[in-house]
Every structure is written in C-alpha cells, then in structure tokens.
C-alpha cells in the first residue's frame, strides 16, 4: 500500500462537530478524526472528504479564508474549520489550494504577475498608437481610464 504525503495535520474545531477534531490533509483526501474513550483516547475516523470532491468555480477551488476560519465547498456539503490562530488557518488554506490545484503560492503569484504585465503592455501599446479604447479578451472594449482603474 502506497503511503500518502501529509501536507497538514492539526487539531481544529469543525462547525457542527463537538470538541476538537484532528484534520489531516493528504494529496488524496481530508480525514477528520475525533478522540474517543475516557481513558484510552484513541482516534476514530468521523469523516473523509476526497480532494476531488472540492468544488471548482471558474477553475478556482471552493476554499475561502476569513480570519481564523477556513470554509470548503464540496459535493457533500460545506465544511467550516475554526483554527486556534490565523497563521494555522492560513497554512491550512494554502496547503488546500496547493493540493487541489497542483500549484504552489509562487506558481499562482507568477501567473497573476503574467496576467497583470500583459494588461499593462496592452495599455502601453494602446497609448503609443494613440488609441483611446483598448480591446480586451472576450470582445469587451474599455477606455484607457477604465483599464487603469480596473487594474489599480
């Protein structure tokens, strides 16, 4: 049996479940485990969510972060994780995005940079040629001012 790589493992609160739940994120799934037993304190699997079950919206994973809470939209329903600190929530969020998309934060940043620099080049070229409007992907035409305001 192939061993899965653990990207995140932490005890957090999960909305709808009592107490702290051990959440383990691997490349294939998110496992929820709860401590059971008064003395022995063994972990019992409460739920498992496949990474493939996380919804995509316009090719972006259905994962959101706000303060110390991470919300995941899946085909099984929504899950809200409440972490002890904002830094733990941010780490969980980033790892989830990385696992679901197959890219890391540096790769996502590079893609955004390419998109912005392409738009800036389009504006500069338009200004050089004396155009007052710039054609944009999808056939939308914007004025130079609208383009500048859009990407501030």
N, C-alpha and C positions, 0 to 999 in steps of 0.2 A: 504494500500500500504506500502510495506517494505521500510524503509529509508536506503539509501546506505551510507557506510562509505567513507568519503572524505580523501584520502591519500595525495593529493597535490592540491593546488589551488593558482594560481599566474597569474599575467598579464605578458605575454611574447609576443615576435614577432614570427609570423609564416611565413615562406617563402611562398610567393605567395599571402599573405593577407596583406592589408594595416593596419597600426596602430597596437596598442597593442590588443591582444586577451586574454580573461580570459580563462585559461585552467584549467579544473577540472578533476582530476583523481579519479575514484572510483574503487571498485573491479570488476565492470562490463564494464566500458566504460571511454573514454576520451571525454569530452564535450568542444567544442570551442564556446565561446560567445563573441560578439562584442558590444561595447557601441553604441547605436543608438539614434538619436534625438539630436537636437541642445541644447535644454534646459533641457529636462526631463532625458536624459542619461539613458535609460533603456537598459538592456542586452537582446540581441537577439541571439538565438542559430544559429550558422553558419554551424557547422558540428558536427557529433558524430561518434566516432570510437569505435567499440566494442573491448574489450581486446582480445577476441577470434580471431579477425582479424589480430592481430600482428603475423607476420610470425615467424616460428621457423627454425633455421638452426642447424642441429645436436643437437637437444634438447636445443638450446640456443636461447633466444628471439632476434629478429631482431631489436635490440636497440643499438645504438652506441653513444658515447660521445666524443667530442673533444672541449677542452677549455670551452666556454660558450654555445656550441651548442649541442642539442640532436637530433639525427635522428632516426626515427621509420620507419621500413619497414612493410607495411600492405598489405592486399589483395586489398585494394582500391587504393594503391599508397604509395609514400614516403612522410613523413612529416618531416620538419626540424624546430625545435624550437630554437629561439635565446633568451637566458635569459640575464638579466642585469648583473649578476655576475656568476662566475664559481661555486660558492657554491650553488646557486639556481639550476643551471644545474645539478650538482652532486646529489642534493636531488631529483630532478625530475627523473633522470636516475635510482637511487637506488630504488625509490618507484615503478617505472615502472617494473623493474626487479622483485622486490618482489611480486607485484601483478600478473604478468604474470607467474612466476614460482611457486609461493606459498611458497617460502622460503625467509628468510631474509639474510642480509650480513653475519651474524655469521654462519648460516647454510651452505652458499656457501663456506665460508672460511674453515669450518670444513671438507667439502667434498674434497676440494683441498688438505688440510693437510693430510687426509687419503690416497689420491692417491700418494702424494709425499713420505710419510713414507712407503707405500707399495713398491714403486720402490726402495727406499734406502735399505729396508730389502732384496729385491731381489738381489741387488748388493752385499751387505754384505754376504749373503748366498753363492753367486757365488764365491766370493773371498775366503771364508773359505774352500770351497770344491775344490779350485784350478781351477775352470773353467775360461777360457779366453773369453767365449762368454756367453751371458745371453738370454734365450728365453723370448720374450716379447709377450703380448697379441696380437693375430692376426697372430701368427706364424712367426713374424719378429725376426730375430736373430741379436743382436748387441754385439759389443765388450764392455768390461768393460769401456774403454775410451769413446766410443760413448755414453754409458748410462750416464756417469758422465757429459759429455759435454751437453747432451740433457736436463738435469735437473739442470743445474747451475743457 
